[in-house]
Amino acid sequence: MKLIKKKYIYFTKSVANMKNISCSPRKLRLVANIIRNKKVEYSLYKLNNIKNKGAIIIKKLLLSAISNCKIQNLKKDINKYNFYIEKILVNQGYQLKKIRPAPQGRGNKVRKKYSNLYITIISK
């Protein structure tokens, strides 16, 4: 009977989240699906070239997650690690409901949707 030694690998993990973003979740998910489970360098390159409001918001939050990782691990050299986006969640926040006047005395509902964004990066 052989004993197998398990190797313990320590991952560097960092989290950033943003709430009540004035962009609909559908628009954010279009951008989030492009960079899900990709390298951070590749995803930053992609986000720079996408002309979309959601790309700007996700890029800011991704840079925030990287700086959070640098703050948590002051003694370690961050440049050695390969960072990947482990998880990116886009959920719906609250809705702003208004009534807009329509012809013949009617009123149409206007729903302005807000969203919540959550990013986790990890080194492999």
BELVEN-V948494 format. One record per residue. N is the residue number from 1. PHI is phi in whole degrees, -180 to 180 (999 if undefined). BURIAL is + if it has 16 or more other ideal C-beta (glycine too) atoms within 10 Angstrom, else -. D_CENTER is the distance of its C-alpha to the mean C-alpha in Angstrom with 1 decimal. Layout:
n = (N | N)
phi = (PHI | PHI)
burial = (BURIAL | BURIAL)
d_center = (D_CENTER | D_CENTER)
This chain:
n = (1 | 2 | 3 | 4 | 5 | 6 | 7 | 8 | 9 | 10 | 11 | 12 | 13 | 14 | 15 | 16 | 17 | 18 | 19 | 20 | 21 | 22 | 23 | 24 | 25 | 26 | 27 | 28 | 29 | 30 | 31 | 32 | 33 | 34 | 35 | 36 | 37 | 38 | 39 | 40 | 41 | 42 | 43 | 44 | 45 | 46 | 47 | 48 | 49 | 50 | 51 | 52 | 53 | 54 | 55 | 56 | 57 | 58 | 59 | 60 | 61 | 62 | 63 | 64 | 65 | 66 | 67 | 68 | 69 | 70 | 71 | 72 | 73 | 74 | 75 | 76 | 77 | 78 | 79 | 80 | 81 | 82 | 83 | 84 | 85 | 86 | 87 | 88 | 89 | 90 | 91 | 92 | 93 | 94 | 95 | 96 | 97 | 98 | 99 | 100 | 101 | 102 | 103 | 104 | 105 | 106 | 107 | 108 | 109 | 110 | 111 | 112 | 113 | 114 | 115 | 116 | 117 | 118 | 119 | 120 | 121 | 122 | 123 | 124)
phi = (999 | -101 | -97 | -103 | -84 | -91 | -89 | -98 | -106 | -97 | -99 | -95 | -125 | -143 | -130 | -145 | -141 | -138 | -117 | 56 | -83 | -84 | -149 | -70 | -63 | -64 | -69 | -71 | -67 | -60 | -78 | -64 | -69 | -71 | -104 | -65 | 61 | -111 | -69 | -68 | -63 | -64 | -70 | -65 | -63 | -64 | -66 | -67 | -97 | -92 | -96 | -155 | -65 | -65 | -66 | -66 | -67 | -67 | -63 | -62 | -71 | -66 | -65 | -67 | -65 | -66 | -68 | -62 | -66 | -66 | -70 | -68 | -116 | -68 | -78 | -88 | -90 | -73 | -67 | -72 | -83 | -98 | -91 | -124 | -85 | -77 | -145 | -138 | -116 | -123 | -117 | -81 | -91 | -82 | -116 | -97 | -109 | -131 | -117 | -108 | -64 | -127 | -63 | 61 | 75 | -88 | -136 | -100 | -81 | -119 | -113 | -99 | -95 | -114 | -138 | -116 | -126 | -138 | -124 | -124 | -114 | -143 | -96 | -118)
burial = (- | - | - | - | - | - | - | - | - | - | - | + | - | + | + | + | - | + | - | - | + | - | + | + | + | - | + | + | + | - | + | + | - | - | + | - | - | - | - | + | - | - | + | + | - | + | + | - | - | + | - | - | - | + | + | - | + | + | + | - | + | + | - | + | + | + | - | + | + | - | - | - | - | - | - | - | - | + | - | - | + | - | + | + | + | + | - | + | - | + | - | - | + | - | - | - | - | - | - | - | - | - | - | - | - | - | - | - | - | - | - | - | + | + | + | + | + | + | + | + | + | + | + | -)
d_center = (47.0 | 44.3 | 41.7 | 38.3 | 36.5 | 32.8 | 30.7 | 28.1 | 25.1 | 23.0 | 19.3 | 17.5 | 14.3 | 11.9 | 9.4 | 7.7 | 7.2 | 8.4 | 11.0 | 13.3 | 11.6 | 14.5 | 13.1 | 13.8 | 11.5 | 13.4 | 12.6 | 8.8 | 9.4 | 11.7 | 9.4 | 6.7 | 10.1 | 11.3 | 9.1 | 8.9 | 11.3 | 12.2 | 13.2 | 11.4 | 14.4 | 14.4 | 10.9 | 11.7 | 14.9 | 13.7 | 11.5 | 14.7 | 16.7 | 15.0 | 16.7 | 14.5 | 13.3 | 9.8 | 9.7 | 10.8 | 8.4 | 5.2 | 8.0 | 9.0 | 6.2 | 6.3 | 10.0 | 10.1 | 9.0 | 11.8 | 14.2 | 13.8 | 14.9 | 17.7 | 18.9 | 19.1 | 21.0 | 23.4 | 26.2 | 24.4 | 23.8 | 20.1 | 21.1 | 22.7 | 19.7 | 17.8 | 14.1 | 12.1 | 8.6 | 10.1 | 7.8 | 4.8 | 6.3 | 7.2 | 10.5 | 13.3 | 14.5 | 18.1 | 20.2 | 22.6 | 25.8 | 28.6 | 31.8 | 32.7 | 36.4 | 37.6 | 41.1 | 44.1 | 42.8 | 39.7 | 36.2 | 33.0 | 29.8 | 26.8 | 23.5 | 20.7 | 17.4 | 14.6 | 11.2 | 9.1 | 5.3 | 5.0 | 4.0 | 7.6 | 9.5 | 13.1 | 16.3 | 18.7)
